[in-house]
């Protein structure tokens, strides 16, 4: 039996695996993608996320991410720009995840790539609790502890209890015109429109990452066709149309996802198997416009590894993580609810135009709290 199994080789899985291996634990990580792959993500790596990675000896700067110092909020034909209270980086998950897996391998993690998990069973054989994972093209693996880091996708046998959102997510990349590339440089831009929102920023490849969430009514108006949907969004938000004027899509088709439980924070009950540590989106899902999803995933990874190494229970870890992030997630949900209501959205936009400090304040209120990060780091 392995000491620890990690299900999923994204940010949270690779980071937790590295921290555990650096502490001398035997760790096996199972990743279903055989080769580097894109994932639906805004790809904004905040200062908090960078600090989490530095704790496992990972240098984000060597990946050449785009520096992001400002946020621009656009609604209709109007926009507001403000300086962020921190400096972020734009790095593709394809590049970042692969570099983190290599970092984990160097730390001694046994990595199995290209294997999907078919089933997860919790057993109590011989009075010893543990987990058994059935894989598609490899022998089963068993361990006393399982770190579940499958991202937005649920694993068979251990579903996520959150209520799915009606929003459908899309992600693609564009090569912008030189003028629009220069206009976007150094910024993350958030576009507000009826029925959803979008975010755009540059990444290390020089391309622009466009992610957006749309309600089913918008998809119905576009007859489910992505080009028509993009045209509709550009009509609803002319600033987005300006950014995409003369742009060339660089993915053959957009990535899509649905039924993500935005606003979810996991709280274990008595039925939760001991030794199961949920990481990243399996533990907490913040609305993506905040750009803090990766920071939460990395915070959960480091926290879970620390709790396990000190002999604390998975229940204690989940209660601590919920305490750390629930308020920021609730605030983010409240902001999105307000943005969906045209009168409130108009009032917020007008207030932000008069008081630009509102935008960096909102950014600060939707981050992993400083006190939680400082307490964890000690």
N, C-alpha and C positions, 0 to 999 in steps of 0.2 A: 504494500500500500504506500502511495506517495504521501509526503508530509502535507502538501498543500496543492490544490488544483485551482487554476485560474481559467475561467471560461470567458474568452474574449481577449483579443490582443490590441485593443485600441488604447487611448490615452490612459484610462483608469487601470485597465488590466496590466499593461506593460509597466506602468509606474509602480503599482502594488507589488508585482512580481519582482521588480528590481530591488525595491526596498527590503523585501523579505529575503531575497537571495544574498544581498549585501550583509544581512544579519546572520548568514550561515544556514538558512533554512533550505530544504530541498523543495523546489518549486517546479511544477509542470504547467505550462501555459498552452491552451488549445485555441487556435485561431482558424476560422473557417476559410478565410481568403488565402490562397496559395501564393499570391503575388501582391505587391502594393496596389491599393485601390482607393478611389475617391469615396468619400462618405458625405452624407448630407450634414452640413455644419457651416456656420457662418465664418469659421476659421479665424476668429478674433482671439488672440492669446493675450490676456490681460496681464498686468504686473503681478497680480496674485498668482496666476497660473505659472508665470515664469519663475516666481519664487519657489513654488512647489516643485518644479522640475530641477531647480538648482540644488534642492536638498538631496536628490539622488545623484548629484554630480553631472547633470545633463546641461549642456550649454546651448540655449536656444539661438543665440546670436550667430553661431556657425552655420545655421540653415539659411541665413540671408533673408529673413522675413522683412516685409515692408513696415517701416515705422509708422505708427498711427498716433497722432497727438490731438486730433480734433474730432468732434462729432457734428454732423450736419443733419438737422431734422427738416424734411421737406413735406409739404402738404399742398396739393394743388400746384399753383405757380409760385408759391412762396417758400422760403427756406430760412432757417436760422442756423448759425454756426457758433460753436463754443469750444473752448479748450477743455480737454478731458483732465480729470484730476490725477491722471497717471498716463504712462506711455504704453501702448499695446503694440503687438506685432501681427501682421497678416501672413500666415503660413498655412499651406494646404495640409489637410489631414493625410493625404497620400504621402507627402514628404515627412511630416512630423511623426506619424505612426510608424513608418518604416524605420526611421532613425531611433525611435524609442525601443522597437523590438530588437534592433541590433545592440543597443545599449543594454537591454535585459539579457541578451545572450552572452555578452561580455561579462556580465555579473554572475553568470553561471546558471541562468534559467534554462530549463529544458523546454524548447519550443516545438510544438507540433503544428505545422501549417497545412492548410488545405483539407482539414477534417471538420465536418459539421457534427454538432452534438445532436444525436437522435433522441435521446431521452436522459433525464436525470432522476435518479431514485435516491431517497434517503433510507438508509438501512440501520438496523440495530443488531446486527449479527454478533454472536458471542459476547453480548453485553457491551459492545463497542459501537457507538454511533459513528456514522460516516456516510459518504456520498459515493455513488457509482454512476459513472457517465458512459453511456453507450455512444460510440463513434461510428461514422459511416464507413471508414476505410482503415480502421485500426482496432486493436484489441481494446476492450473496456479499460477504463482507468478508475481507480478508487482512492479516496483520501478522507482524512478526518475533517478537513476544513475545505470549503469551497468558496472562492471569491467570484461572484457572479458579475461579470462586466461585459454583457452582451449589448450594451448601448440601448438604442431605441427599439431593438427587436427582442421580444420575449423568448426565453429558452423553454423548450418542451419539458413539462414536468414541474416547472416552478414559474407559474405566470405572475405577472406584475398586477397588483390589485387596483391600480389607479383607473379612473374613469376616462375612457378615450375622448379626445377632442374631435370636433367635426372638421377642424382645419386640415387641409392637405398641403404638404410641404413640397417645394421644388428647389432644386439647386442646379446651376450651370455656370459656365465661365464664358467671358467675352474678352476679345482683344479690342480695346477701345481705340477710338481715333486718337491721334497724338494730343489734340486739344483737350479732349475729355479725360484722357489719362492724366494729364497735368492738373486738370481741375480737381480730380478725385484724390490725387496724391496726398498722403498724410492724413486722410480722413476716413472715417466710417460714416456712411450716409444711410439714414433711416427714412424710408418713404411711407407715409401714412395714406391709406386710401380706404374707402368704404368696403368692408368685407375682408380686411386683412392688412398686412404690412410687409415691407421688403427691406432688405439690407444689402449694401454693396460696399466693397472695399478691395484694394489691390492686395495681391499675394506675391510670394517670392518669385513666381514665374513671370511677373509683369502683367498677368491677366487680372481681370476684375471678377471677383466672386459675387454672383447674384443669388441670394437666397430669398424666398418669400413664402408666406403662408396665406392661403386663400380659402374662404368659405365655399361650400358646395354651390351656392347660388352663382358665384362668379364663374365657376367651372361650367355650370349649365349654360350661362350666357355665351361662353366660348365653345359650346358644343363638345367640351372635353378635349379640344385641340390646343396643344401648347402654343404654337405661333399665334393663334387667335387670342388666347389668354394673355400672352405677352403684349399684344397690340391693345387689348382692353386695359391692362394695367398702365400702359404708357398714356392712354387717353385719360384715365382717371388721375394720373400723376404725371403731368407734363415734364417735370424735372427728371423723372426716370426716362422718359422718351428722349430728352436732350442728351442724357448720358449715353444712351444706346444708339444715337444717330451715327450711322457709319460703322457700328460695331459688328464684329464677326464672332459668332458662337464657335467655341473650340471643342465642345463635347458633341458627339454624334446625336445624343438625346439627353434631356435633363434627368437627373436623379429625382425620384419621388418617394414620398412616405406619407402614411396616413395613420389615424388612430393613436397618435402620441398623447399621453395624458399630461398635458401642460398644467403646471401647478401642483403636480403630485409630489408628496413627501412620504416616504415609507415609514410606517410605524409597526413594529412587530407585535404579534399577539402570541398567546400561549401555543398556538398551533405551528408557529414558525420553527423549522428545524434548527437546533443549536449548531453552531459552526458554519452557518450560511451568512456570508458578508456580501450585501448588495453594494455595488459601486456605481458611480456615475448616474446615467439615466435610469438605471434599475433602482436607484435609491431616491433620487430627487430630479424633477424636470422643471426648469425655470423657463418662462417664455423667452424665445430665442432673441428677441430684439435687445435684450439686456447685454448680450455678448459675454455673459458670465457662465455659460454652460460648461465650458472647458475648465474653468477655475473650480467649479463645484466638483466636477469629475475628479480632478487632481487632488483636491482637498479630501474627498472621500477615500481615495486610494491611499494617501499617506496616513490618514487617520485610522483606517481599517488595519493597515499593516502594523501601525504602532500599537493598537489595542491588542491585536493577536500576539505580537511579540511579547507583550507584558502580561499575557495570560488572561486578559479581560474577555468577557463573553461577546458574542455577536449581538446579543440583545442590548448590551451596554453601549456598544459602538453605534447601533442604529439610533438609540435615544440621544446620544451625544451629537450625531450628525444632524438629526432633526432639529435639535436645539440650535445648532450652528447656522442652519440655512433656512429654516421655515419662515422667518420674518421677511427676509429679502425676497423669497419666492412669493409670499402673500402680497408684498408691495408691488412686485412686478405684475402680478395678476390684476391688482387694482388699477394700475396704470393702463393695462391693455383693455380692461373693461371700460374705462373712461374713454379711451381712444376709439372704441367701437361706437360710441354714442356721439353723433355729429355735434350737438350743442356743447357737450363737455370737451370734445376734441378741439372745437373752435376756441373755447375759452382757454384751454391749456396752451394752445399755440399762440394766442394773443398775449397771454401772460409771459410766455417764454420769450416772445419778441421784445417785450418791455423789460424783462429781467433775464438776461442771458444766463445768469448763474443758476437758473432753474435746471438747465440740462445737466451740468456737472453734478448738481445735487442729486438728481434722479439717478445718475450713474453711480454715485457713491452709495445711495440707499439700496441698490440692487447688487452689491458686491458681497462676497464672503466677508463677514465682519472682521475687522482688524483684531479685536480681542480674541476671537476664536483661532485665528491664524497664529497669533503670538503665543497663546496658551499651548497650542499643539506643537509649535516649534521648540518649546522648552521641555 
